[in-house]
Amino acid sequence: MIYKYILGILLLIGTASAGTIHVAIAANINDAMKSLKQVFHAHYPNTKVILSLGSSGKMAAQINHGAPYQIFMSADMAYPQTLYDGGIAVTKPLVYAEGSLVLFSRNKQDYTKGIQIIENSDIQSIVIANPKTAPYGKASVQALKNAKLYSKIVSKLVYGESIGQTISYTVHVADIGFVAKSSLFSPNMKQFKEGKHWMELSSNLYTPIDQGIVILKNGQGNKEVESFYHFIFSTEAKKILESFGYKIP
């Protein structure tokens, strides 16, 4: 396992060159990032953007261990803030989007009961992202506790490593899951309809999921890195993020 990790880092270093930037991203933004990359590339055709994704905690750990990423786009503000406090990030964390939690099932459900639906006897498996490393998982636990449901359904919980794995489990295996709203706006998820397959959870149940971005030491002084960083705050990028269900600060 350690060998594979070291090999991955060496490959990243080997491909680092002028015209290539490396961005670590939280899994929830992966689908939106495909569209963001297309628009960015139209403006900067000679700049190649290489993405690495996982839970925010996992990506932050890799950065702390020397992974040569140049930008970090987290699903929360805590991980980038820690990197900034430790001198590994060179820009203060800024919020680029606010994510939302939804309750999702591949099967049609009666959502008139709201979040209480997870108490139904036919709901035997509930997926959430790992709350220790994934901000959306942390928000899911918070929502369950605020709804006075956590202790009742904790035995039904199944954990995904990231919000990306969580949506995969929910689509293919589990009865229902707490997933990022943005996950449902990718082309391969358009068949699932609000009110039938998913419902957005009340924002009163969890702390707003402010997603943060920082430039890391490896990207300091790199004009292409700075161009991508500023692009994320552009009007074009904001429209794309909104089209994937994010709220823009």
Backbone as CSV, one residue per row, in Angstrom:
resi,resn,N_x,N_y,N_z,CA_x,CA_y,CA_z,C_x,C_y,C_z
1,MET,0.838,-1.205,0.000,0.000,0.000,0.000,0.872,1.255,0.000
2,ILE,1.879,1.250,0.878,2.787,2.399,0.942,3.529,2.543,-0.382
3,TYR,3.907,1.386,-0.980,4.618,1.416,-2.262,3.770,2.086,-3.340
4,LYS,2.471,1.699,-3.358,1.580,2.284,-4.364,1.449,3.791,-4.164
5,TYR,1.381,4.206,-2.902,1.252,5.640,-2.607,2.488,6.392,-3.079
6,ILE,3.687,5.857,-2.760,4.941,6.499,-3.165,5.045,6.543,-4.678
7,LEU,4.643,5.431,-5.330,4.690,5.381,-6.784,3.793,6.445,-7.393
8,GLY,2.588,6.616,-6.795,1.673,7.634,-7.293,2.251,9.025,-7.181
9,ILE,2.937,9.302,-6.072,3.551,10.610,-5.869,4.663,10.839,-6.883
10,LEU,5.459,9.807,-7.125,6.558,9.925,-8.094,6.021,10.172,-9.497
11,LEU,4.919,9.524,-9.828,4.317,9.751,-11.140,3.830,11.178,-11.274
12,LEU,3.257,11.716,-10.190,2.820,13.110,-10.213,3.997,14.046,-10.432
13,ILE,5.084,13.779,-9.717,6.273,14.627,-9.852,6.826,14.528,-11.260
14,GLY,6.809,13.306,-11.796,7.366,13.096,-13.131,6.594,13.800,-14.219
15,THR,5.271,13.948,-14.010,4.472,14.606,-15.035,4.372,16.108,-14.837
16,ALA,4.872,16.599,-13.698,4.828,18.033,-13.447,5.718,18.769,-14.435
17,SER,5.149,19.715,-15.117,5.921,20.477,-16.106,5.155,21.743,-16.413
18,ALA,5.816,22.627,-17.166,5.150,23.849,-17.582,3.922,23.467,-18.396
19,GLY,2.789,24.088,-18.086,1.573,23.789,-18.812,0.717,22.735,-18.142
20,THR,1.177,22.208,-17.012,0.422,21.195,-16.275,0.249,21.633,-14.835
21,ILE,-0.994,21.601,-14.352,-1.230,21.916,-12.946,-1.975,20.759,-12.302
22,HIS,-1.727,20.560,-11.008,-2.296,19.436,-10.273,-3.245,19.951,-9.198
23,VAL,-4.492,19.491,-9.269,-5.529,19.970,-8.366,-6.111,18.794,-7.583
24,ALA,-6.092,18.895,-6.267,-6.729,17.906,-5.402,-8.147,18.381,-5.119
25,ILE,-9.128,17.525,-5.373,-10.512,17.942,-5.213,-11.293,16.955,-4.336
26,ALA,-12.252,17.500,-3.601,-13.198,16.662,-2.874,-14.085,15.963,-3.888
27,ALA,-14.464,14.722,-3.598,-15.180,13.900,-4.571,-16.500,14.508,-5.022
28,ASN,-17.150,15.309,-4.171,-18.470,15.826,-4.529,-18.457,16.747,-5.740
29,ILE,-17.306,17.349,-6.015,-17.266,18.329,-7.114,-16.753,17.722,-8.422
30,ASN,-16.536,16.429,-8.434,-15.948,15.793,-9.603,-16.774,15.998,-10.871
31,ASP,-18.090,15.831,-10.772,-18.929,15.977,-11.967,-18.921,17.414,-12.482
32,ALA,-19.040,18.370,-11.580,-19.005,19.772,-11.994,-17.640,20.126,-12.571
33,MET,-16.597,19.501,-12.048,-15.246,19.831,-12.497,-15.019,19.463,-13.963
34,LYS,-15.724,18.456,-14.443,-15.585,18.084,-15.859,-16.012,19.250,-16.749
35,SER,-17.106,19.901,-16.376,-17.576,21.068,-17.138,-16.666,22.267,-16.912
36,LEU,-16.214,22.446,-15.688,-15.312,23.558,-15.376,-14.018,23.440,-16.174
37,LYS,-13.488,22.237,-16.270,-12.246,22.027,-17.025,-12.421,22.378,-18.503
38,GLN,-13.557,22.028,-19.066,-13.805,22.305,-20.486,-13.777,23.807,-20.769
39,VAL,-14.453,24.560,-19.898,-14.510,26.012,-20.092,-13.142,26.634,-19.834
40,PHE,-12.461,26.169,-18.789,-11.126,26.694,-18.496,-10.182,26.419,-19.667
41,HIS,-10.261,25.220,-20.219,-9.375,24.847,-21.329,-9.640,25.704,-22.563
42,ALA,-10.891,26.144,-22.731,-11.215,27.014,-23.867,-10.477,28.344,-23.749
43,HIS,-10.251,28.805,-22.515,-9.522,30.048,-22.278,-8.008,29.821,-22.232
44,TYR,-7.609,28.648,-21.743,-6.175,28.347,-21.578,-5.880,26.984,-22.219
45,PRO,-5.888,26.922,-23.549,-5.745,25.632,-24.251,-4.403,24.941,-24.028
46,ASN,-3.404,25.668,-23.584,-2.087,25.062,-23.385,-1.846,24.603,-21.946
47,THR,-2.855,24.753,-21.115,-2.727,24.344,-19.719,-3.520,23.063,-19.479
48,LYS,-2.832,22.026,-19.031,-3.469,20.752,-18.717,-3.746,20.685,-17.227
49,VAL,-4.987,20.366,-16.864,-5.382,20.262,-15.466,-5.533,18.789,-15.097
50,ILE,-4.703,18.320,-14.171,-4.766,16.945,-13.693,-5.452,16.929,-12.337
51,LEU,-6.508,16.123,-12.227,-7.302,16.076,-11.007,-7.021,14.805,-10.211
52,SER,-6.988,14.945,-8.906,-6.945,13.805,-7.988,-8.086,14.005,-7.003
53,LEU,-8.912,12.975,-6.822,-10.072,13.164,-5.966,-10.191,12.093,-4.894
54,GLY,-10.883,12.474,-3.827,-11.134,11.586,-2.705,-11.861,12.372,-1.642
55,SER,-11.966,11.820,-0.467,-12.559,12.591,0.629,-11.627,13.747,0.969
56,SER,-12.180,14.821,1.494,-11.362,15.988,1.835,-10.271,15.629,2.836
57,GLY,-10.634,14.786,3.818,-9.650,14.391,4.814,-8.512,13.589,4.213
58,LYS,-8.839,12.696,3.291,-7.815,11.884,2.631,-6.883,12.754,1.801
59,MET,-7.452,13.710,1.051,-6.623,14.569,0.209,-5.737,15.469,1.071
60,ALA,-6.296,15.981,2.183,-5.507,16.822,3.086,-4.353,16.033,3.687
61,ALA,-4.590,14.754,4.015,-3.526,13.906,4.567,-2.418,13.704,3.547
62,GLN,-2.789,13.498,2.294,-1.780,13.334,1.241,-0.952,14.604,1.083
63,ILE,-1.620,15.738,1.142,-0.910,17.014,1.027,0.055,17.191,2.191
64,ASN,-0.384,16.836,3.383,0.485,16.921,4.560,1.702,16.012,4.451
65,HIS,1.563,14.933,3.700,2.666,13.985,3.532,3.492,14.264,2.278
66,GLY,3.280,15.442,1.684,4.157,15.868,0.605,3.654,15.674,-0.805
67,ALA,2.403,15.258,-0.975,1.876,15.122,-2.333,1.963,16.467,-3.055
68,PRO,2.478,16.467,-4.288,2.776,17.739,-4.977,1.590,18.402,-5.657
69,TYR,0.450,18.449,-4.994,-0.686,19.181,-5.541,-0.417,20.676,-5.411
70,GLN,-1.066,21.435,-6.280,-0.842,22.884,-6.297,-2.065,23.677,-5.851
71,ILE,-3.234,23.063,-5.976,-4.487,23.663,-5.512,-5.275,22.584,-4.785
72,PHE,-5.957,22.970,-3.730,-6.814,22.050,-2.991,-8.215,22.629,-2.925
73,MET,-9.206,21.870,-3.420,-10.609,22.265,-3.357,-11.312,21.286,-2.428
74,SER,-11.588,21.733,-1.225,-12.128,20.895,-0.169,-13.649,21.015,-0.090
75,ALA,-14.268,20.020,0.568,-15.713,20.081,0.804,-16.048,20.841,2.075
76,ASP,-15.038,21.349,2.750,-15.277,22.182,3.924,-14.180,23.224,4.034
77,MET,-14.245,24.036,5.076,-13.233,25.062,5.278,-12.175,24.623,6.289
78,ALA,-12.480,23.589,7.065,-11.579,23.189,8.152,-10.254,22.636,7.640
79,TYR,-10.296,21.738,6.660,-9.050,21.139,6.160,-8.140,22.175,5.488
80,PRO,-8.664,23.010,4.583,-7.785,24.033,4.008,-7.281,25.039,5.037
81,GLN,-8.098,25.332,6.054,-7.661,26.252,7.103,-6.484,25.664,7.872
82,THR,-6.546,24.365,8.159,-5.444,23.698,8.854,-4.169,23.741,8.019
83,LEU,-4.307,23.534,6.720,-3.142,23.600,5.834,-2.569,25.008,5.786
84,TYR,-3.447,25.990,5.806,-2.987,27.382,5.798,-2.285,27.721,7.107
85,ASP,-2.863,27.292,8.211,-2.252,27.549,9.520,-0.883,26.880,9.627
86,GLY,-0.725,25.764,8.925,0.547,25.037,8.974,1.548,25.489,7.934
87,GLY,1.194,26.507,7.156,2.119,27.038,6.158,2.193,26.226,4.881
88,ILE,1.321,25.239,4.722,1.330,24.417,3.509,0.487,25.059,2.409
89,ALA,-0.553,25.786,2.797,-1.327,26.594,1.848,-0.847,28.037,1.944
90,VAL,-0.797,28.718,0.806,-0.245,30.079,0.790,-1.311,31.145,0.598
91,THR,-2.556,30.725,0.394,-3.666,31.683,0.339,-4.674,31.304,1.419
92,LYS,-5.322,32.317,1.980,-6.361,32.043,2.968,-7.508,31.288,2.298
93,PRO,-8.092,30.334,2.990,-9.223,29.602,2.410,-10.388,30.534,2.095
94,LEU,-10.916,30.400,0.895,-12.091,31.155,0.482,-13.185,30.183,0.070
95,VAL,-14.430,30.561,0.338,-15.560,29.717,-0.043,-15.850,29.920,-1.526
96,TYR,-15.845,28.821,-2.285,-16.178,28.929,-3.701,-17.589,28.423,-3.994
97,ALA,-18.168,27.644,-3.060,-19.529,27.132,-3.245,-20.050,26.600,-1.916
98,GLU,-21.360,26.509,-1.831,-21.992,25.886,-0.664,-22.762,24.664,-1.132
99,GLY,-22.421,23.507,-0.562,-23.075,22.269,-0.949,-24.311,21.983,-0.114
100,SER,-25.152,21.076,-0.610,-26.376,20.699,0.081,-26.490,19.187,0.175
101,LEU,-27.148,18.716,1.219,-27.398,17.291,1.429,-28.769,16.904,0.898
102,VAL,-28.836,15.747,0.261,-30.125,15.208,-0.152,-30.239,13.758,0.306
103,LEU,-31.457,13.326,0.473,-31.763,11.928,0.753,-32.155,11.311,-0.581
104,PHE,-31.457,10.246,-0.987,-31.613,9.710,-2.347,-31.793,8.198,-2.331
105,SER,-32.673,7.713,-3.206,-32.846,6.279,-3.411,-33.041,6.012,-4.899
106,ARG,-32.498,4.905,-5.363,-32.704,4.550,-6.775,-34.157,4.129,-7.022
107,ASN,-34.841,3.748,-5.951,-36.256,3.378,-6.035,-37.133,4.570,-5.633
108,LYS,-38.312,4.662,-6.204,-39.219,5.752,-5.859,-39.648,5.614,-4.406
109,GLN,-39.703,6.751,-3.721,-40.073,6.770,-2.316,-41.149,7.825,-2.073
110,ASP,-41.868,7.662,-0.984,-42.836,8.669,-0.560,-42.121,9.608,0.413
111,TYR,-41.703,10.758,-0.083,-40.916,11.678,0.727,-41.769,12.665,1.523
112,THR,-43.080,12.450,1.546,-43.936,13.367,2.306,-43.635,13.291,3.802
113,LYS,-43.030,12.184,4.242,-42.654,12.040,5.651,-41.346,12.755,5.971
114,GLY,-40.672,13.251,4.918,-39.388,13.908,5.135,-38.306,12.925,5.553
115,ILE,-37.368,13.390,6.340,-36.238,12.565,6.749,-36.686,11.350,7.574
116,GLN,-37.886,11.417,8.153,-38.400,10.304,8.961,-38.596,9.036,8.142
117,ILE,-38.532,9.150,6.835,-38.715,7.996,5.964,-37.702,6.893,6.263
118,ILE,-36.543,7.277,6.786,-35.500,6.273,7.015,-35.855,5.318,8.157
119,GLU,-36.925,5.614,8.890,-37.399,4.703,9.926,-38.281,3.589,9.360
120,ASN,-38.681,3.710,8.099,-39.542,2.704,7.493,-38.907,1.316,7.573
121,SER,-39.726,0.307,7.755,-39.219,-1.060,7.901,-38.550,-1.585,6.637
122,ASP,-38.938,-1.032,5.475,-38.327,-1.509,4.231,-36.994,-0.823,3.944
123,ILE,-36.603,0.138,4.769,-35.285,0.769,4.650,-34.336,0.058,5.616
124,GLN,-33.505,-0.817,5.080,-32.618,-1.629,5.906,-31.156,-1.206,5.813
125,SER,-30.804,-0.445,4.785,-29.414,0.015,4.635,-29.400,1.476,4.222
126,ILE,-28.654,2.281,4.970,-28.575,3.729,4.750,-27.108,4.102,4.607
127,VAL,-26.751,4.679,3.484,-25.350,5.013,3.232,-25.066,6.464,3.582
128,ILE,-23.964,6.690,4.281,-23.441,8.037,4.473,-21.937,7.995,4.239
129,ALA,-21.344,9.116,3.913,-19.894,9.189,3.768,-19.248,9.119,5.151
130,ASN,-18.025,8.627,5.196,-17.294,8.502,6.454,-17.199,9.866,7.149
131,PRO,-17.846,10.044,8.284,-17.843,11.358,8.937,-16.476,11.779,9.473
132,LYS,-15.540,10.834,9.556,-14.208,11.165,10.059,-13.358,11.883,9.024
133,THR,-13.637,11.641,7.751,-12.810,12.238,6.697,-13.604,13.008,5.643
134,ALA,-14.913,12.801,5.586,-15.733,13.438,4.556,-16.701,14.437,5.182
135,PRO,-16.579,15.710,4.864,-17.484,16.722,5.433,-18.963,16.431,5.211
136,TYR,-19.310,15.838,4.065,-20.720,15.505,3.836,-21.165,14.386,4.778
137,GLY,-20.263,13.510,5.157,-20.577,12.489,6.138,-20.802,13.093,7.511
138,LYS,-19.965,14.043,7.862,-20.117,14.754,9.135,-21.453,15.472,9.184
139,ALA,-21.833,16.108,8.076,-23.111,16.821,8.007,-24.283,15.838,8.087
140,SER,-24.110,14.644,7.526,-25.166,13.626,7.570,-25.437,13.189,9.000
141,VAL,-24.377,12.940,9.754,-24.532,12.547,11.157,-25.196,13.673,11.942
142,GLN,-24.779,14.897,11.659,-25.363,16.056,12.340,-26.866,16.150,12.051
143,ALA,-27.253,15.928,10.793,-28.663,15.981,10.415,-29.467,14.889,11.124
144,LEU,-28.886,13.701,11.186,-29.569,12.583,11.848,-29.762,12.850,13.337
145,LYS,-28.737,13.401,13.968,-28.836,13.687,15.401,-29.819,14.820,15.668
146,ASN,-29.802,15.831,14.843,-30.733,16.947,15.029,-32.183,16.530,14.782
147,ALA,-32.368,15.514,13.949,-33.716,15.000,13.687,-34.120,13.921,14.699
148,LYS,-33.255,13.675,15.698,-33.520,12.681,16.751,-33.663,11.273,16.169
149,LEU,-32.863,10.976,15.151,-32.972,9.679,14.478,-31.718,8.817,14.586
150,TYR,-30.603,9.432,14.923,-29.320,8.730,14.826,-29.315,7.433,15.636
151,SER,-29.696,7.493,16.893,-29.652,6.299,17.750,-30.620,5.221,17.281
152,LYS,-31.667,5.621,16.587,-32.674,4.668,16.117,-32.212,3.880,14.892
153,ILE,-31.382,4.516,14.055,-31.035,3.880,12.776,-29.542,3.592,12.624
154,VAL,-28.743,3.838,13.666,-27.295,3.704,13.539,-26.887,2.304,13.085
155,SER,-27.669,1.278,13.452,-27.336,-0.093,13.045,-27.538,-0.320,11.549
156,LYS,-28.268,0.584,10.894,-28.513,0.454,9.448,-27.451,1.146,8.602
157,LEU,-26.566,1.909,9.237,-25.637,2.747,8.489,-24.536,1.939,7.802
158,VAL,-24.272,2.331,6.570,-23.162,1.808,5.773,-22.321,3.011,5.378
159,TYR,-20.996,2.887,5.462,-20.139,4.054,5.250,-19.349,3.963,3.940
160,GLY,-19.404,5.054,3.178,-18.580,5.176,1.989,-17.329,5.966,2.325
161,GLU,-16.237,5.686,1.644,-14.984,6.384,1.928,-15.089,7.865,1.615
162,SER,-15.837,8.185,0.578,-16.032,9.576,0.160,-17.480,9.732,-0.271
163,ILE,-17.888,10.964,-0.570,-19.257,11.170,-1.038,-19.438,10.537,-2.410
164,GLY,-18.349,10.408,-3.178,-18.423,9.749,-4.476,-18.736,8.274,-4.323
165,GLN,-18.061,7.612,-3.389,-18.329,6.201,-3.134,-19.724,6.022,-2.546
166,THR,-20.156,6.992,-1.768,-21.479,6.938,-1.160,-22.584,6.921,-2.215
167,ILE,-22.465,7.764,-3.230,-23.487,7.783,-4.279,-23.463,6.471,-5.055
168,SER,-22.278,5.901,-5.250,-22.164,4.621,-5.955,-22.840,3.507,-5.172
169,TYR,-22.605,3.460,-3.866,-23.255,2.462,-3.018,-24.771,2.609,-3.060
170,THR,-25.237,3.844,-3.024,-26.679,4.087,-2.989,-27.339,3.677,-4.303
171,VAL,-26.669,3.939,-5.397,-27.216,3.579,-6.715,-27.269,2.068,-6.906
172,HIS,-26.253,1.369,-6.425,-26.122,-0.051,-6.759,-26.480,-1.026,-5.638
173,VAL,-26.420,-0.589,-4.385,-26.535,-1.563,-3.296,-27.593,-1.200,-2.252
174,ALA,-27.471,-0.023,-1.659,-28.270,0.319,-0.472,-29.695,0.768,-0.813
175,ASP,-30.505,0.835,0.225,-31.896,1.266,0.048,-32.006,2.774,-0.113
176,ILE,-31.168,3.511,0.607,-31.248,4.968,0.574,-29.919,5.533,1.058
177,GLY,-29.624,6.784,0.740,-28.348,7.361,1.161,-28.411,8.868,1.292
178,PHE,-27.509,9.387,2.117,-27.322,10.827,2.252,-26.184,11.222,1.309
179,VAL,-26.497,11.971,0.266,-25.500,12.284,-0.749,-25.474,13.780,-1.040
180,ALA,-24.450,14.203,-1.751,-24.348,15.598,-2.164,-25.357,15.882,-3.271
181,LYS,-26.057,16.968,-3.170,-27.026,17.347,-4.200,-26.369,17.420,-5.568
182,SER,-25.127,17.877,-5.610,-24.414,18.018,-6.882,-24.272,16.691,-7.616
183,SER,-24.268,15.578,-6.870,-24.120,14.251,-7.486,-25.267,13.921,-8.424
184,LEU,-26.424,14.539,-8.205,-27.617,14.198,-8.963,-27.778,15.022,-10.236
185,PHE,-26.789,15.870,-10.521,-26.870,16.724,-11.706,-25.918,16.280,-12.816
186,SER,-25.261,15.153,-12.618,-24.417,14.612,-13.677,-25.312,13.942,-14.716
187,PRO,-24.873,13.848,-15.971,-25.720,13.278,-17.033,-26.264,11.890,-16.730
188,ASN,-25.463,11.046,-16.076,-25.905,9.673,-15.820,-26.858,9.548,-14.626
189,MET,-27.197,10.690,-13.996,-28.122,10.666,-12.855,-29.422,11.420,-13.154
190,LYS,-29.538,11.946,-14.362,-30.690,12.781,-14.694,-32.023,12.027,-14.663
191,GLN,-31.977,10.687,-14.729,-33.233,9.928,-14.706,-33.891,9.927,-13.335
192,PHE,-33.138,10.308,-12.306,-33.682,10.339,-10.950,-34.296,11.713,-10.683
193,LYS,-35.562,11.726,-10.258,-36.320,12.968,-10.164,-36.559,13.388,-8.709
194,GLU,-36.496,14.701,-8.513,-36.787,15.254,-7.187,-38.227,14.946,-6.812
195,GLY,-38.434,14.572,-5.564,-39.762,14.249,-5.088,-40.148,12.802,-5.293
196,LYS,-39.444,12.120,-6.190,-39.689,10.696,-6.433,-38.510,9.845,-5.960
197,HIS,-37.308,10.285,-6.341,-36.105,9.544,-5.969,-35.266,10.273,-4.917
198,TRP,-35.456,11.579,-4.815,-34.654,12.317,-3.840,-35.382,13.552,-3.319
199,MET,-34.939,13.969,-2.144,-35.445,15.209,-1.555,-34.276,15.935,-0.894
200,GLU,-34.290,17.249,-1.001,-33.257,18.042,-0.336,-33.605,18.182,1.137
201,LEU,-32.610,17.985,1.993,-32.828,18.094,3.427,-32.843,19.554,3.860
202,SER,-33.613,19.835,4.885,-33.665,21.188,5.419,-32.280,21.614,5.902
203,SER,-31.872,22.810,5.516,-30.568,23.326,5.934,-30.523,23.596,7.437
204,ASN,-31.678,23.542,8.089,-31.722,23.716,9.545,-31.181,22.502,10.287
205,LEU,-31.043,21.383,9.571,-30.602,20.144,10.210,-29.081,20.018,10.308
206,TYR,-28.346,20.832,9.548,-26.884,20.704,9.557,-26.233,22.055,9.267
207,THR,-25.000,22.169,9.693,-24.236,23.394,9.450,-23.968,23.534,7.953
208,PRO,-24.120,24.733,7.383,-23.878,24.916,5.948,-22.540,24.319,5.506
209,ILE,-22.568,23.636,4.372,-21.363,22.971,3.869,-20.611,23.952,2.974
210,ASP,-19.844,24.836,3.597,-19.032,25.797,2.851,-17.788,25.096,2.327
211,GLN,-17.608,25.142,1.018,-16.484,24.448,0.382,-15.367,25.446,0.080
212,GLY,-14.145,25.104,0.478,-13.042,26.049,0.401,-11.949,25.668,-0.577
213,ILE,-11.263,26.668,-1.086,-10.164,26.481,-2.023,-8.930,27.238,-1.539
214,VAL,-7.759,26.631,-1.742,-6.488,27.284,-1.415,-5.459,26.939,-2.476
215,ILE,-4.506,27.848,-2.652,-3.294,27.543,-3.420,-2.261,27.007,-2.438
216,LEU,-1.629,25.914,-2.804,-0.632,25.279,-1.947,0.773,25.757,-2.301
217,LYS,1.720,25.460,-1.416,3.097,25.924,-1.614,3.653,25.507,-2.968
218,ASN,3.296,24.310,-3.424,3.800,23.824,-4.720,3.293,24.661,-5.895
219,GLY,2.221,25.422,-5.664,1.680,26.243,-6.742,2.019,27.710,-6.621
220,GLN,2.748,28.065,-5.583,3.066,29.474,-5.332,3.886,30.061,-6.478
221,GLY,3.441,31.207,-6.989,4.167,31.885,-8.055,3.924,31.324,-9.443
222,ASN,3.116,30.276,-9.552,2.815,29.664,-10.844,1.624,30.385,-11.471
223,LYS,1.841,31.030,-12.598,0.802,31.850,-13.234,-0.394,31.014,-13.682
224,GLU,-0.118,29.801,-14.139,-1.226,28.952,-14.589,-2.079,28.489,-13.410
225,VAL,-1.434,28.213,-12.305,-2.160,27.866,-11.088,-3.038,29.039,-10.660
226,GLU,-2.470,30.230,-10.697,-3.227,31.420,-10.319,-4.404,31.652,-11.262
227,SER,-4.205,31.363,-12.546,-5.282,31.534,-13.524,-6.443,30.597,-13.214
228,PHE,-6.139,29.348,-12.878,-7.191,28.391,-12.553,-7.902,28.793,-11.262
229,TYR,-7.132,29.198,-10.284,-7.687,29.633,-9.000,-8.675,30.784,-9.207
230,HIS,-8.288,31.787,-9.968,-9.171,32.945,-10.207,-10.362,32.559,-11.090
231,PHE,-10.159,31.601,-11.981,-11.259,31.139,-12.839,-12.406,30.566,-12.015
232,ILE,-12.091,29.871,-10.930,-13.118,29.248,-10.090,-14.078,30.299,-9.522
233,PHE,-13.616,31.533,-9.406,-14.469,32.608,-8.888,-15.083,33.453,-10.003
234,SER,-14.886,33.059,-11.250,-15.417,33.823,-12.379,-16.916,33.598,-12.535
235,THR,-17.554,34.479,-13.287,-18.990,34.352,-13.543,-19.300,33.048,-14.256
236,GLU,-18.444,32.676,-15.213,-18.653,31.421,-15.947,-18.640,30.221,-15.009
237,ALA,-17.653,30.169,-14.134,-17.536,29.043,-13.203,-18.709,29.015,-12.233
238,LYS,-19.119,30.178,-11.768,-20.251,30.237,-10.826,-21.524,29.694,-11.455
239,LYS,-21.746,29.993,-12.730,-22.936,29.495,-13.419,-22.897,27.974,-13.528
240,ILE,-21.722,27.441,-13.792,-21.581,25.985,-13.882,-21.855,25.343,-12.525
241,LEU,-21.284,25.914,-11.481,-21.494,25.368,-10.140,-22.970,25.417,-9.751
242,GLU,-23.636,26.510,-10.087,-25.067,26.625,-9.795,-25.868,25.570,-10.561
243,SER,-25.440,25.258,-11.782,-26.155,24.253,-12.586,-26.010,22.858,-12.007
244,PHE,-25.060,22.670,-11.115,-24.886,21.393,-10.428,-25.437,21.425,-8.999
245,GLY,-26.274,22.374,-8.732,-26.985,22.397,-7.461,-26.292,23.104,-6.318
246,TYR,-25.141,23.716,-6.577,-24.447,24.439,-5.516,-25.044,25.832,-5.333
247,LYS,-24.946,26.329,-4.128,-25.263,27.729,-3.848,-23.955,28.514,-3.900
248,ILE,-24.008,29.705,-4.450,-22.799,30.526,-4.598,-22.825,31.662,-3.590
249,PRO,-21.745,31.814,-2.801,-21.705,32.884,-1.786,-21.666,34.267,-2.425
